[in-house]
Amino acid sequence: MDRNRAMVKKLLLPFLLLSDPDGAISSSYGVWEERGILTPRLPDREPMAIPAIVVVRSGVIRYVYSGVDFADRPGDEPVFAALDEGER
């Protein structure tokens, strides 16, 4: 939690970050891989979250993007569109 708080402060993020080490929340968004993900750094396939961006606004899931690795991110447009959708 302290690391998230420091990251939000460092990057001046206008949103909260979520830590979910046991996958309880990630599972509900469909971005948890129980079988694990095989990577060069993690050859033992431990359960982990799939790199993802989830936009939740007013308690409604507006957008979910599942990436293939930590650097796989969508462009800004679909994320901002999902954020704008909650304001209408």
Secondary structure, DSSP 8 states (H G I E B T S, - for coil): -HHHHHHHHHHT-SS-----TT-HHHHHTT-EETT----SS-TT---EE--EEEEEETTEEEEEEE-SSTT----HHHHHHHHHHTT-
